[in-house]
Amino acid sequence: MIAIPAIDLRDGRCVQLVGGDYANEAIRLEDPLGVARRWEAIGFSRLHVVDLDAATGRGAHTTLITGLLAAARVPVQVGGGVRTAERLTALLEGGATAAIIGTRGLQDPAWLGAQAAAWPGRIILAADVRDGEVVAQGWATGSGRSLREAIDAVGAAPLAGLLVTAVHREGRMAGTDLTLMAEAVAASPWPVHASGGVGSMDDLRALADVGVAAVVLGMGLYTGTLDAAQVAAEFGR
């Protein structure tokens, strides 16, 4: 299992939110590019960049993301507001190793399948889950579907992975939703990336034990609750 630091962009800064709540911002760093360089220097071999403003219709960090991709020395997966073929193509041709698609892919599985066929192995489907329900539009809108129903709707598209975020655990560092992640591994035909609630090395090892392929880390790294060097040494590659 590989651990991937998250760089969440809001108002041009790198932030961390608690519980997916945009009114509850716990971390704000002024230099996202410097943050990316720090994680690379510590030994992480992949980065996860999300444009929170694009995800919620508040704007877009196109120039900043272009700069991050140009400067990165490791693969970078990028998401947040990727809802058109044009935006997807721009990211993948602009240097992103993979693009993360959430809302549009979940609402329009046929469109997702067409994009995956055009970019096999380059798209990660994001399914954000709160209390058993997949949510969309930056965690603001319920879909009325369970994770398994969302997976079944997509079928066998040639995706790079399935990113499952336990929104109810996000930013709290109180432990991952291991039951949800085990269910995702059992149901998904693609490698599962987990996110939400990781606060200890034991959490990471438990995710690895249930078959999770990658874990996206945020608050635990940014607060120092997780020792970044230790995480990179054990799960950085």
C-alpha positions in Angstrom: 0.0 0.0 0.0 1.2 3.5 -0.9 0.6 6.6 1.2 -0.1 9.8 -0.7 -0.1 13.3 0.8 -3.1 15.5 0.0 -2.7 19.0 -1.2 -6.2 20.6 -1.0 -6.4 24.0 -2.6 -8.7 26.8 -1.5 -8.3 30.5 -2.1 -4.8 29.8 -3.5 -3.7 28.1 -0.3 -3.2 24.6 0.9 -5.9 23.8 3.5 -7.4 21.0 5.5 -11.1 20.8 6.5 -12.7 19.0 9.4 -15.5 16.6 8.5 -15.8 18.0 5.0 -17.1 21.2 6.4 -16.0 24.3 4.5 -16.8 26.4 7.6 -14.4 24.3 9.7 -10.9 24.9 8.2 -8.2 23.7 10.6 -5.1 24.2 8.4 -4.1 27.0 6.0 -0.7 27.2 4.4 0.3 30.0 2.1 2.6 28.1 -0.3 1.1 25.0 -1.9 4.2 24.5 -4.1 6.4 24.6 -1.1 4.2 22.0 0.6 4.5 19.7 -2.4 8.3 20.1 -2.4 8.3 19.3 1.3 6.4 16.0 0.8 8.7 15.0 -2.0 11.8 15.8 0.1 10.6 13.6 2.9 10.3 10.7 0.5 6.7 10.4 -0.7 6.5 9.2 -4.3 3.1 10.5 -5.3 0.9 13.5 -4.6 -2.8 14.0 -4.5 -4.0 17.5 -5.5 -7.7 18.6 -5.1 -9.2 21.9 -6.2 -11.8 22.5 -3.5 -13.0 25.7 -5.1 -13.6 24.0 -8.4 -15.4 21.1 -6.7 -17.9 23.5 -5.1 -18.2 26.0 -8.0 -16.3 28.8 -6.2 -13.6 29.2 -8.9 -10.6 27.2 -10.1 -6.9 27.0 -9.5 -5.9 26.3 -13.1 -2.7 28.3 -13.1 -1.6 27.0 -9.7 -2.2 23.4 -10.6 -0.3 23.9 -13.9 2.6 25.1 -11.9 2.4 22.2 -9.4 2.4 19.7 -12.2 5.3 21.4 -14.0 7.4 21.5 -10.8 6.6 18.0 -9.4 9.3 15.4 -9.5 6.8 12.6 -8.6 3.5 11.5 -10.2 0.5 13.7 -9.3 -3.2 12.8 -9.4 -5.5 15.8 -9.6 -9.2 16.2 -8.9 -11.9 18.7 -8.0 -14.5 19.9 -10.4 -13.4 17.6 -13.3 -16.8 17.4 -15.0 -16.0 17.9 -18.7 -13.9 16.0 -21.3 -12.0 19.3 -22.0 -10.9 19.7 -18.3 -10.0 16.0 -18.1 -7.9 16.2 -21.3 -6.2 19.4 -20.1 -5.1 17.8 -16.9 -3.9 14.6 -18.4 -2.1 16.3 -21.3 -0.8 18.9 -18.8 1.2 16.3 -16.7 -1.3 14.7 -14.3 -0.6 11.0 -13.9 -4.3 10.5 -13.2 -7.4 12.6 -13.0 -10.0 12.1 -10.2 -13.6 12.3 -11.2 -16.4 12.4 -8.7 -19.8 14.0 -9.2 -20.0 13.8 -13.0 -18.8 10.2 -13.1 -21.3 9.1 -10.5 -24.2 11.0 -12.1 -23.4 10.0 -15.6 -21.7 6.5 -15.7 -22.0 6.4 -19.5 -19.9 9.5 -19.8 -17.4 8.2 -17.4 -17.1 4.9 -19.3 -16.4 6.9 -22.5 -13.7 8.9 -20.9 -12.2 5.8 -19.3 -12.1 4.2 -22.7 -10.3 7.2 -24.1 -7.9 7.3 -21.2 -7.6 3.8 -19.9 -5.9 3.5 -16.6 -5.7 7.3 -16.1 -9.0 8.0 -14.3 -9.7 7.5 -10.6 -13.4 7.5 -9.6 -14.0 9.3 -6.3 -16.9 8.1 -4.2 -17.3 10.3 -1.1 -19.4 8.5 1.6 -21.1 9.9 4.6 -23.0 7.5 6.9 -23.5 4.9 4.1 -24.6 7.3 1.4 -22.5 8.5 -1.5 -22.5 12.3 -1.6 -21.5 14.7 -4.4 -21.0 18.4 -5.3 -18.2 18.9 -2.8 -19.9 16.7 -0.1 -23.0 18.9 -0.1 -25.6 16.8 -1.9 -26.8 13.3 -1.2 -27.1 10.8 -4.1 -29.5 8.3 -2.5 -27.1 5.5 -3.4 -24.8 3.3 -1.4 -21.2 2.7 -2.4 -22.0 -0.7 -3.8 -24.8 0.8 -5.9 -22.5 3.4 -7.2 -19.9 0.8 -8.2 -22.4 -1.4 -9.9 -23.7 1.6 -12.0 -20.2 2.2 -13.4 -19.7 -1.4 -14.5 -16.3 -2.5 -15.8 -14.8 0.8 -17.0 -11.0 0.6 -17.3 -10.3 2.9 -14.3 -7.1 3.4 -12.5 -8.8 3.1 -9.1 -11.7 3.9 -6.8 -11.1 6.6 -4.2 -13.4 6.2 -1.2 -13.5 9.0 1.3 -15.2 8.5 4.6 -16.4 12.1 4.9 -17.8 11.6 8.4 -14.2 10.7 9.5 -12.4 13.3 7.4 -10.0 15.5 9.3 -10.8 14.0 12.7 -7.8 11.6 13.0 -10.0 9.4 15.1 -9.6 6.3 13.0 -10.6 5.2 9.5 -13.9 3.6 8.7 -12.4 0.2 8.3 -15.7 -1.5 7.7 -16.4 0.8 4.7 -13.0 0.3 3.2 -13.2 -3.5 3.5 -16.6 -3.4 1.8 -15.1 -1.2 -0.9 -12.2 -3.6 -1.5 -14.7 -6.5 -1.7 -17.0 -4.7 -4.2 -14.6 -2.8 -6.4 -13.1 -4.2 -9.6 -10.4 -1.5 -9.3 -7.7 -0.8 -6.7 -9.1 1.1 -3.8 -7.7 4.3 -2.5 -8.9 5.2 1.0 -9.2 8.6 2.7 -10.6 9.9 5.9 -9.8 9.6 9.6 -6.3 8.1 9.5 -4.4 9.2 12.7 -1.9 6.4 13.4 0.4 3.9 11.9 -1.9 1.2 13.2 -4.7 2.8 11.0 -2.4 2.6 8.0 -1.5 -1.0 8.7 -5.1 -2.0 9.2 -6.0 -0.5 5.8 -3.2 -2.4 4.2 -4.4 -5.6 5.8 -7.9 -5.4 4.3 -6.4 -4.9 0.8 -6.5 -1.1 0.3 -4.0 -0.2 -2.5 -3.4 3.4 -1.5 -4.3 5.9 1.2 -4.6 9.6 0.9 -3.4 11.5 4.0 -4.2 15.0 5.1 -4.8 16.2 8.6 -2.6 13.5 10.3 0.4 14.7 8.3 -0.3 18.4 8.5 -0.7 18.4 12.3 2.3 16.0 12.9 0.0 13.4 14.5 1.5 11.1 11.9 5.3 11.1 11.7 5.7 11.9 8.0 9.2 10.4 7.7 8.0 7.2 9.3 5.0 7.0 7.0 7.1 7.7 4.0 9.6 5.0 5.0 7.0 2.3 5.5 4.3 3.3 2.9 5.9 5.9 0.7 6.5 3.6 -2.3 
